[in-house]
Structure formats: C-alpha cells, structure tokens
Amino acid sequence: MADIMSTRTAIKGYAKVLKYVAALLIGLTLSNLSGEIHAQSKGSANDSAKPVSAEVMESVYQQVKTPYKYGLVMVPASNDKKLDCPSIFRKAGKWYMVYIVFDGRGYETWLAVSKDLLHWESKGKLMAFSDSTDWDANQKAGYVALETIKWGGKYKWQPYQGKYWMSYFGGNSTGYEKGLLSISMAWTKKDPTVVHPWQRIGHPVLMSTDKDVRWWENHTQYKSTVIWDKARRTGHPFVMYYNANGDSLSKTRGAERIGMAVSDDMTHWQRYRRNPVLDHHQGITGDPVIQKIGHLYVMFYFGAFWKNKGGAFNRFACSYDLIHWTDWTGADLIQPSEAYDNMFAHKSFVLKYKGVVYHFYCAVNKAGQRGIAVATSKK
C-alpha cells in the first residue's frame, strides 16, 4: 500500500513538471511567433527581398483602412471641368493640395489650401497650357516630388539643391490623355505654397519612344511619384514609380503597369529593371503613391478593368526594399458606393494625421462628373 501511495505521489509530481514544461514551451512558441511578426513589420537587412507575410499585410490593412466616406471636398466650377490626382503636403500649419484639372483641351496643374483637410479653397494654377509648339503645350499633369513619406509624419515638401520639384506628364495633343504622353520634371526656387508659374526642364526624361524603352511602356506614360531614398537602396537617391501602357506584342492593346526609374540629380533618369514591379496583366494598375510605416514601404495604387474585377478601385502593395512588392489580396481600400463615386473611386493619396487616416481619391459618378473626395478611419 505504501508503494502504491509513493507511486501515485511520484506520478502527480511528474504531471506537475510536465504541465510546467508544456506551458513554458507554448509561451516560448507564442513569443517567438510574436517576435517574428514584429520583426517582419519592422524589416531587417536580411529580409529586404522577402515577400511580406500575410500577417503583416493584414496589419497594414487594419492601419490604413478608411471605412467612413466623408464626401466630396473639391468639386469643379462647371461640368466641363474634371478634377483629378491629389498630392497633399503640409507647411506652416496648413495643408496644400496639388491637383490637376481637365477642361477638354488637356490637363493643367493647380494648387488648393486647407486648415483641416476637409474644407479646401482653390488658389490658382502652377502649370498652365502653353500657346506655343512646346512638346508639353497641351498637357501638364503635375505631382509633388520628394515629399517626406513617414506614416503620420510631417508631410514636408523637401527641396533639393534649393529647388522644389514636381514630376509631370506632358504632351502636345489635345483631349483626354491623347497622343504621346511623356514624363518630365518641373521646379521652382520660390515658396511652393504661393501660386506662380513653375519652371520646366524643357524636355521629357522618359518617353515611350526611347531606345531603351521596356516592353510594358512602349505606348504611352502617365502618372509618376518620386521619393528621396537617402539609404540608396537602389544605388541612387531618387526613385520614381510610374505607370505606363504597352505590350510585348502589340503596343496598341497593352495594359497599364507600374515600373521604376532612378536618378542621381532629378533631371537625368534611367529605367530600373526590365519588368514592372506591379502587374495585373489586364486593365490598369496605376497612380502609385508611397508611404513608409515603420521599415515597411506601402504603395497605394488603383486598379481598373481587371480580368475578374470591373470598375475602378484603390488598393495597396508592400515592400521592404522598394524593389520587390507583395500585393494585397484582400478587400479594396476604396470602391464605388455613393452617388458621387458610383462609376469610379480611384487614384489615392493617403495620409495619417493626429490618429486619423485620410484617404483622398478621385470620385466619378455615372454622369461623368469628376471631383476629389475623402474617406476617413474615424467618423
């Protein structure tokens, strides 16, 4: 009997030890998993080219989603004008929006101001039509270049060599994105919050007729965004993402894709890699805008007319190194749902300020009216 009691006591003791060991192992496993996800979200030198994990992609989605549509914040003065492609920066306690206006002839670049990101006042033109034979006489669609990209940061428009810069696409044909459109650069030494004519370098920096043009951009080029990568992950300080139309077999039937170019001085650009960094093989993948959350880069872009998805909508992709991008496969960030955006809800500019995410986008209704709307993360 004593032996039986002794055995039972020993078994109970072993059971307690096993429970402790099991709890310890589970705790270590969970801790390691948490650390792995945290490390992926922060990035490291060793994982820069790795795909971004599903857990991290979901985390980004939760941080950037904006389920509450506030409505239109910029509307055209008349139905013959269409507003598009906001770029937003902050200076001296105010917000400024660089945006483009189409009036039937082509695109011009304008400036607006706001105190609260919700109520905007148009100030005037930065780049206007030219009554000349210039290569960009009838199209000047400009976008802020070299803005700081830290998520929830200062959203400062940084000067380089004493100049503020815009990338833009230009052309001399009239109409909505007609003719040969090419990418160039504009600059000013003056205050970018004051309306005045910007200087242009006088020629394209990327064209679909260049000798080294890639197969995916051999038809025409559209929007670009330029960031200042002081870590020189590509070997160059200035990185451009742009969308263009083309095809390896027939350039007239191609899709739009997003690719890269790099520069050391903002005026001389070279294509980076042969293939696009984001490609859905049909329809449009376009209008990239970059933000940086921790050590993770987030590219906001829009899709349209995909093989298994109609309409136009806003999405995102992520990267640790600015070169290899993991595409989000979940729900759209913005899609048509309201009377003012029931045709297209696309072309993002996303920022975070005082704990609220603001997702600006181009809203088009079924009557063809086009303005700039915003959705937020909080009501």
C-alpha positions as CSV (number, residue, x, y, z in Angstrom):
1,M,0.0,0.0,0.0
2,A,2.8,2.3,0.8
3,D,4.4,1.6,-2.5
4,I,1.2,2.4,-4.3
5,M,0.9,5.7,-2.4
6,S,4.5,6.5,-3.2
7,T,3.9,5.8,-6.9
8,R,0.8,8.0,-7.0
9,T,2.7,10.8,-5.4
10,A,5.5,10.5,-7.9
11,I,3.1,10.5,-10.8
12,K,1.4,13.6,-9.5
13,G,4.8,15.2,-9.3
14,Y,5.8,14.3,-12.8
15,A,2.4,15.6,-14.0
16,K,3.1,19.0,-12.5
17,V,6.5,19.1,-14.1
18,L,5.1,18.2,-17.5
19,K,2.4,20.8,-17.2
20,Y,5.1,23.4,-16.4
21,V,7.3,22.3,-19.3
22,A,4.3,22.4,-21.7
23,A,3.3,25.9,-20.5
24,L,6.9,27.1,-20.9
25,L,7.1,25.6,-24.4
26,I,3.8,27.2,-25.5
27,G,4.9,30.5,-24.1
28,L,8.2,30.4,-25.9
29,T,6.4,29.4,-29.2
30,L,3.9,32.3,-28.9
31,S,6.7,34.7,-28.0
32,N,8.8,33.6,-31.0
33,L,5.8,34.0,-33.3
34,S,5.0,37.4,-32.0
35,G,8.7,38.4,-32.4
36,E,8.7,37.1,-35.9
37,I,5.7,39.1,-36.9
38,H,7.1,42.2,-35.2
39,A,10.4,41.7,-37.0
40,Q,8.7,41.4,-40.3
41,S,6.7,44.5,-39.7
42,K,9.9,46.4,-38.8
43,G,12.0,44.7,-41.5
44,S,15.7,43.9,-41.4
45,A,18.7,43.8,-43.7
46,N,18.2,40.0,-44.2
47,D,14.6,40.1,-45.2
48,S,14.5,43.1,-47.6
49,A,13.8,41.0,-50.7
50,K,11.4,38.6,-49.0
51,P,7.6,38.6,-49.6
52,V,5.7,40.4,-46.9
53,S,3.8,37.9,-44.8
54,A,0.0,37.6,-44.8
55,E,0.0,38.6,-41.1
56,V,1.9,41.9,-41.8
57,M,-0.2,42.6,-44.9
58,E,-3.4,42.3,-42.7
59,S,-1.8,44.5,-40.1
60,V,-1.2,47.2,-42.7
61,Y,-4.7,46.9,-44.0
62,Q,-6.1,47.4,-40.5
63,Q,-3.9,50.5,-40.1
64,V,-4.8,52.2,-43.4
65,K,-8.4,51.3,-44.0
66,T,-10.9,54.2,-44.1
67,P,-14.5,52.8,-43.9
68,Y,-16.2,56.2,-43.5
69,K,-16.7,58.3,-46.6
70,Y,-16.9,62.0,-45.8
71,G,-17.8,63.0,-49.3
72,L,-16.5,65.4,-51.9
73,V,-14.0,68.1,-50.8
74,M,-13.1,69.6,-54.2
75,V,-15.7,70.0,-56.9
76,P,-15.2,71.6,-60.3
77,A,-16.7,75.0,-61.0
78,S,-18.6,73.6,-64.0
79,N,-19.4,70.2,-65.6
80,D,-16.9,70.8,-68.4
81,K,-14.0,70.6,-65.9
82,K,-12.8,67.4,-64.2
83,L,-10.6,67.3,-61.1
84,D,-8.1,64.5,-60.5
85,C,-4.9,63.1,-58.8
86,P,-4.4,65.0,-55.5
87,S,-1.0,65.3,-53.9
88,I,-1.0,66.8,-50.4
89,F,1.7,68.3,-48.3
90,R,1.9,70.5,-45.1
91,K,3.6,73.7,-44.4
92,A,3.3,76.3,-41.6
93,G,0.3,74.7,-40.0
94,K,-1.7,74.5,-43.3
95,W,-2.4,71.7,-45.8
96,Y,-1.9,72.2,-49.5
97,M,-3.1,70.1,-52.4
98,V,-1.5,69.9,-55.8
99,Y,-4.1,68.6,-58.2
100,I,-4.9,68.5,-61.9
101,V,-7.8,69.9,-63.9
102,F,-9.0,68.6,-67.3
103,D,-11.1,71.1,-69.3
104,G,-11.5,69.5,-72.7
105,R,-8.2,70.7,-74.1
106,G,-5.9,68.9,-71.7
107,Y,-4.5,68.8,-68.1
108,E,-3.3,71.8,-66.1
109,T,-1.8,71.7,-62.6
110,W,-3.5,73.7,-59.7
111,L,-3.0,74.4,-56.0
112,A,-5.5,74.5,-53.1
113,V,-5.2,75.2,-49.4
114,S,-7.0,73.8,-46.2
115,K,-6.8,74.3,-42.5
116,D,-8.4,70.9,-41.6
117,L,-8.0,68.6,-44.6
118,L,-11.8,68.7,-45.1
119,H,-12.5,72.2,-46.4
120,W,-10.4,73.3,-49.3
121,E,-10.0,76.6,-51.3
122,S,-8.5,76.6,-54.8
123,K,-5.7,79.2,-55.2
124,G,-4.7,79.0,-58.8
125,K,-2.5,77.4,-61.5
126,L,1.0,76.2,-61.1
127,M,1.4,74.9,-64.7
128,A,-0.8,76.1,-67.5
129,F,-1.3,75.5,-71.2
130,S,1.4,77.0,-73.5
131,D,0.4,78.9,-76.6
132,S,3.4,77.5,-78.4
133,T,4.8,74.5,-80.2
134,D,6.3,73.1,-76.9
135,W,6.3,69.3,-76.6
136,D,4.0,69.7,-73.5
137,A,1.9,72.6,-74.7
138,N,-1.5,71.0,-74.1
139,Q,-0.8,68.6,-71.2
140,K,0.9,69.4,-67.9
141,A,-0.3,67.0,-65.1
142,G,2.0,67.6,-62.1
143,Y,2.6,65.7,-58.8
144,V,4.6,66.6,-55.7
145,A,8.1,65.1,-55.7
146,L,10.4,64.4,-52.7
147,E,7.8,64.7,-50.0
148,T,8.6,63.0,-46.7
149,I,6.9,59.7,-46.6
150,K,6.8,58.8,-42.9
151,W,3.4,57.5,-42.0
152,G,1.8,60.0,-39.6
153,G,4.9,62.3,-40.2
154,K,5.3,65.9,-41.2
155,Y,4.4,65.5,-44.9
156,K,7.0,68.1,-45.8
157,W,7.8,69.0,-49.4
158,Q,11.6,68.7,-49.4
159,P,13.8,70.9,-51.6
160,Y,16.8,69.6,-53.4
161,Q,19.6,71.9,-54.5
162,G,17.5,74.8,-53.4
163,K,14.6,73.8,-55.6
164,Y,11.1,72.2,-55.1
165,W,10.3,69.6,-57.7
166,M,7.3,68.1,-59.4
167,S,7.2,65.2,-61.8
168,Y,4.6,65.6,-64.5
169,F,3.4,64.0,-67.7
170,G,3.1,66.2,-70.7
171,G,2.1,66.2,-74.4
172,N,1.1,68.5,-77.2
173,S,-2.1,66.7,-78.3
174,T,-5.5,67.9,-77.2
175,G,-8.1,65.8,-75.5
176,Y,-8.3,63.4,-72.5
177,E,-4.9,61.7,-72.3
178,K,-4.5,61.8,-76.1
179,G,-1.4,61.4,-78.2
180,L,2.1,60.7,-77.0
181,L,2.4,61.4,-73.3
182,S,5.8,61.6,-71.6
183,I,7.3,62.2,-68.2
184,S,9.3,65.3,-67.3
185,M,10.3,67.4,-64.3
186,A,9.4,70.9,-63.2
187,W,10.9,73.0,-60.4
188,T,10.8,76.3,-58.5
189,K,13.0,78.2,-56.1
190,K,10.0,80.1,-54.7
191,D,7.6,79.2,-52.0
192,P,5.5,76.2,-53.3
193,T,2.5,77.4,-51.2
194,V,2.3,80.6,-53.3
195,V,0.8,80.4,-56.8
196,H,3.3,81.2,-59.5
197,P,4.4,79.6,-62.8
198,W,6.8,76.8,-62.3
199,Q,9.9,76.2,-64.5
200,R,10.1,73.1,-66.7
201,I,13.4,71.5,-67.7
202,G,12.2,71.7,-71.4
203,H,12.2,68.1,-72.5
204,P,10.9,64.6,-71.4
205,V,13.1,62.5,-69.1
206,L,11.2,59.3,-70.1
207,M,9.4,58.6,-73.3
208,S,7.8,55.5,-74.8
209,T,9.9,56.2,-77.9
210,D,13.2,55.9,-76.1
211,K,15.7,53.3,-77.4
212,D,15.8,51.6,-74.1
213,V,12.0,51.6,-73.5
214,R,10.7,48.5,-71.8
215,W,8.1,46.2,-73.4
216,W,5.4,47.2,-70.9
217,E,5.7,51.0,-71.5
218,N,6.1,51.3,-75.3
219,H,2.8,53.0,-75.9
220,T,2.5,56.0,-73.5
221,Q,3.2,57.1,-70.0
222,Y,1.1,58.5,-67.2
223,K,1.4,59.4,-63.5
224,S,4.6,59.3,-61.6
225,T,5.7,59.7,-58.0
226,V,9.2,60.5,-56.9
227,I,10.7,59.7,-53.5
228,W,14.0,60.6,-51.9
229,D,15.6,57.4,-50.7
230,K,18.5,58.6,-48.6
231,A,19.5,55.0,-47.9
232,R,20.0,54.5,-51.6
233,R,18.5,51.0,-51.7
234,T,18.7,51.0,-55.5
235,G,22.1,52.6,-55.5
236,H,20.5,56.0,-56.3
237,P,18.9,58.7,-54.1
238,F,15.8,59.4,-56.2
239,V,13.3,56.7,-57.1
240,M,10.4,57.2,-59.5
241,Y,7.4,54.9,-59.7
242,Y,5.2,55.4,-62.8
243,N,2.5,53.7,-64.7
244,A,2.6,53.3,-68.5
245,N,0.8,51.4,-71.2
246,G,2.4,48.9,-73.5
247,D,2.7,45.3,-74.6
248,S,5.4,43.0,-75.8
249,L,3.4,42.0,-79.0
250,S,1.1,45.0,-79.8
251,K,1.7,48.3,-78.0
252,T,-1.8,49.5,-79.0
253,R,-3.6,46.8,-77.0
254,G,-1.5,46.8,-73.9
255,A,-2.3,47.0,-70.2
256,E,-1.1,49.6,-67.7
257,R,1.6,48.6,-65.3
258,I,3.8,50.2,-62.6
259,G,7.6,50.3,-63.0
260,M,10.6,52.1,-61.7
261,A,13.3,54.6,-62.8
262,V,16.2,56.1,-60.8
263,S,18.2,59.3,-60.8
264,D,21.2,61.0,-59.1
265,D,20.2,64.6,-59.9
266,M,16.4,64.7,-60.6
267,T,17.0,65.6,-64.2
268,H,18.6,62.5,-65.7
269,W,16.6,59.3,-65.3
270,Q,17.3,55.7,-66.1
271,R,14.9,52.8,-66.1
272,Y,15.4,50.3,-63.3
273,R,15.0,46.6,-64.3
274,R,13.3,45.2,-67.3
275,N,9.9,44.3,-65.9
276,P,7.3,46.3,-64.0
277,V,7.1,46.0,-60.2
278,L,3.3,45.6,-60.2
279,D,1.4,44.0,-63.0
280,H,-2.2,42.6,-63.2
281,H,-1.8,41.7,-66.9
282,Q,-5.1,43.3,-67.9
283,G,-6.7,46.7,-67.5
284,I,-5.0,49.4,-65.3
285,T,-2.6,49.2,-62.4
286,G,-1.6,52.8,-61.9
287,D,-1.0,56.0,-60.0
288,P,1.4,54.8,-57.3
289,V,1.9,56.8,-54.1
290,I,4.4,55.7,-51.4
291,Q,4.2,55.9,-47.6
292,K,6.5,54.3,-45.0
293,I,5.1,52.5,-42.0
294,G,8.0,51.6,-39.7
295,H,10.5,50.0,-42.0
296,L,7.8,48.8,-44.4
297,Y,7.0,50.7,-47.6
298,V,3.4,50.8,-48.7
299,M,2.4,51.6,-52.3
300,F,-1.1,52.9,-52.7
301,Y,-2.4,52.5,-56.2
302,F,-5.6,51.9,-58.2
303,G,-6.8,49.1,-60.3
304,A,-9.4,49.1,-63.1
305,F,-11.0,46.7,-65.6
306,W,-9.1,43.6,-64.3
307,K,-10.0,40.2,-65.7
308,N,-12.2,39.2,-62.8
309,K,-12.9,42.6,-61.4
310,G,-14.7,45.5,-63.1
311,G,-14.8,49.2,-62.3
312,A,-12.0,51.2,-60.7
313,F,-10.9,50.9,-57.0
314,N,-8.0,51.6,-54.7
315,R,-5.6,49.0,-53.3
316,F,-2.1,48.7,-51.9
317,A,1.1,46.6,-52.0
318,C,4.1,46.4,-49.6
319,S,7.9,46.1,-49.8
320,Y,10.9,46.0,-47.5
321,D,13.4,47.2,-50.2
322,L,11.4,49.4,-52.7
323,I,12.0,46.8,-55.4
324,H,10.1,43.6,-54.5
325,W,6.5,44.2,-53.8
326,T,3.8,42.0,-52.2
327,D,0.3,42.7,-53.5
328,W,-2.6,42.9,-51.1
329,T,-5.2,40.2,-51.9
330,G,-8.0,41.3,-49.5
331,A,-10.7,43.9,-49.7
332,D,-10.4,47.2,-51.6
333,L,-9.4,50.2,-49.7
334,I,-11.9,52.3,-51.7
335,Q,-14.5,51.2,-54.1
336,P,-17.7,52.8,-55.7
337,S,-20.6,53.0,-53.3
338,E,-22.0,56.5,-53.3
339,A,-23.9,58.7,-55.7
340,Y,-20.8,60.9,-56.3
341,D,-18.4,57.9,-56.9
342,N,-20.7,55.2,-58.4
343,M,-18.7,55.0,-61.6
344,F,-15.1,55.1,-60.4
345,A,-13.5,55.5,-56.9
346,H,-9.7,55.6,-57.6
347,K,-6.3,57.4,-57.6
348,S,-5.2,57.5,-54.0
349,F,-3.4,59.9,-51.7
350,V,-3.4,58.5,-48.2
351,L,-2.0,60.2,-45.0
352,K,-2.4,59.9,-41.3
353,Y,-2.7,63.0,-39.0
354,K,-3.5,63.1,-35.3
355,G,-4.6,59.5,-35.3
356,V,-6.9,59.8,-38.2
357,V,-6.3,58.3,-41.7
358,Y,-7.4,60.4,-44.6
359,H,-7.8,58.7,-48.0
360,F,-8.2,61.2,-50.8
361,Y,-9.3,59.9,-54.1
362,C,-10.9,60.8,-57.4
363,A,-14.6,60.3,-57.4
364,V,-16.6,59.9,-60.7
365,N,-20.3,59.5,-61.0
366,K,-22.3,57.9,-63.8
367,A,-22.9,61.4,-65.2
368,G,-19.2,61.7,-65.8
369,Q,-18.8,64.4,-63.1
370,R,-15.3,64.1,-61.5
371,G,-14.2,65.6,-58.2
372,I,-11.9,64.8,-55.2
373,A,-13.4,63.0,-52.2
374,V,-12.1,61.8,-48.9
375,A,-12.7,58.8,-46.7
376,T,-11.5,58.6,-43.1
377,S,-10.7,56.0,-40.5
378,K,-13.0,57.7,-37.9
379,K,-16.4,59.4,-38.2
